[in-house]
Amino acid sequence: MIFKVLTLFPEIFEILNVGILGKALGEEKFSVEVINIRDHTLDKHKKCDDYPFGGGAGMVMMPDPISRAIDFADIEHNFKRIYLSPKGKTLNQDMVKELSRESGLVLLCGSYEGVDQRVLDREIDEEISVGDYVLTSGELPALVLINAVSRYIEGVLGSGESVVEESFSAGLLEYPHYTRPQIWQGIAVPDVLISGNHKLIEEWRRRQSEELTKKRRPDLIEKKE
C-alpha cells in the first residue's frame, strides 16, 4: 500500500516515524510519500491561496498548484484520490477495510477556508470526514486515515487477531482489558479471566461488548439488528 499525501505542512507527518507505524514503515510494509503543494506552484513566492470570489472571511487554496501536485503524485490516476473534508462521508470501520484493499491512496489536505471546488470536481474521487467538527487543516484527518487503514495491511500489527477483536469490527465496542497485577488498589481482575476456561472467557467478553455498546452506542445495536 502506498499513501501519497499532498500538504502545505509536510513536517506534521514526521510523527508517522514513531511507534508501530514507524517500525512498519522501516520494514517497508507500506510507504508514505509526503508532497509539498508549494513545490508545485509557479509563483515565485510559493503562494497557494487567494481571496474567495464573492467575498467572505479567510483564503481559499488555488486549483493550479493542487492539480500539478496531483499530477506529480499520480498522473495516470492509478490510485484512489481522497480530499479530507468535513463535508465528506464520515469515516467508519467498513470504509477503512474497503480503503485498505486499494493499491494506493492520494490524500489531499486542505487548509484555510478550503479548496477551489473546480479542482475537487476534476481531480478528486471521494471526500472523507473524520467527524462532525471542523479542524484548521486536513493533516490530522489524513494521519487518522493512514493510521486506521495501515492497521489492515499485512505485517503492520503483531497479531492478525488485533483487527478482528477490536471495537467496531463485529459491530460492537470492544470488551474491557486487564493485565498484571491481579489486584490493583483493592480492585481484582474478574475471576473468569484467570479461570483458564477459554469458552467462558469468550462468552464473558461477548456479553461485556454487548452491554458496553448498549450503554454507550445504542445506535450500533440498532444498525446491527
TARA-V969290 format. One record per backbone hydrogen bond with DSSP energy under -1.0 kcal/mol. CO is the residue of the C=O (numbers start at 1). NH is the residue of the N-H. E is the energy in kcal/mol with one decimal. If there is no record, write none. Layout:
CO_NH_E ; CO_NH_E
This chain:
1_31_-2.0 ; 2_105_-2.6 ; 3_33_-3.1 ; 4_107_-3.0 ; 5_35_-3.7 ; 6_109_-2.6 ; 7_37_-2.5 ; 9_12_-1.5 ; 10_13_-1.4 ; 11_14_-1.6 ; 12_15_-1.2 ; 13_16_-1.4 ; 14_17_-1.9 ; 15_18_-1.4 ; 18_22_-1.5 ; 19_23_-2.1 ; 20_24_-2.3 ; 21_25_-2.6 ; 22_26_-2.1 ; 23_27_-1.7 ; 24_29_-2.8 ; 25_28_-1.3 ; 31_3_-2.7 ; 33_5_-2.7 ; 35_7_-2.4 ; 36_39_-1.5 ; 37_40_-2.0 ; 38_41_-1.2 ; 43_46_-2.1 ; 48_62_-2.6 ; 50_60_-3.0 ; 52_55_-1.5 ; 59_113_-2.8 ; 60_50_-2.2 ; 61_116_-2.0 ; 63_67_-2.7 ; 64_68_-2.4 ; 65_69_-2.1 ; 66_70_-2.5 ; 67_71_-2.3 ; 68_72_-2.2 ; 69_73_-1.9 ; 70_74_-3.0 ; 74_77_-1.7 ; 80_106_-2.9 ; 81_125_-1.7 ; 81_126_-1.7 ; 82_108_-3.2 ; 83_128_-2.0 ; 85_88_-1.8 ; 89_129_-3.0 ; 92_96_-2.2 ; 93_97_-2.4 ; 94_98_-2.1 ; 95_99_-2.8 ; 96_100_-1.9 ; 98_101_-1.2 ; 99_102_-1.7 ; 103_2_-1.4 ; 104_80_-1.6 ; 105_4_-3.0 ; 106_82_-3.5 ; 107_6_-3.2 ; 108_84_-2.1 ; 110_138_-2.4 ; 111_114_-1.9 ; 114_61_-2.9 ; 116_120_-1.1 ; 117_121_-2.7 ; 118_122_-1.8 ; 119_123_-2.5 ; 120_124_-1.7 ; 126_83_-2.2 ; 127_89_-2.0 ; 128_85_-2.3 ; 129_91_-3.2 ; 131_133_-2.0 ; 138_142_-2.0 ; 139_143_-2.2 ; 140_144_-2.4 ; 141_145_-2.5 ; 142_146_-2.6 ; 143_147_-2.6 ; 144_148_-2.6 ; 145_149_-2.8 ; 146_150_-2.5 ; 149_152_-1.9 ; 150_153_-1.7 ; 153_156_-2.1 ; 159_162_-1.3 ; 161_165_-2.2 ; 166_169_-1.2 ; 168_171_-1.1 ; 172_168_-3.3 ; 182_189_-2.0 ; 184_187_-2.2 ; 187_184_-2.6 ; 190_193_-1.5 ; 191_194_-1.5 ; 192_195_-1.1 ; 197_201_-2.3 ; 198_202_-2.3 ; 199_203_-2.1 ; 200_204_-2.6 ; 201_205_-2.5 ; 202_206_-2.1 ; 203_207_-2.4 ; 204_208_-2.6 ; 205_209_-2.4 ; 206_210_-2.3 ; 207_211_-2.8 ; 208_212_-2.6 ; 209_213_-2.2 ; 210_214_-2.3 ; 211_215_-1.9 ; 212_216_-2.7 ; 213_217_-2.2 ; 217_220_-1.7 ; 218_222_-2.1 ; 219_223_-2.0 ; 220_224_-2.5 ; 221_225_-2.5
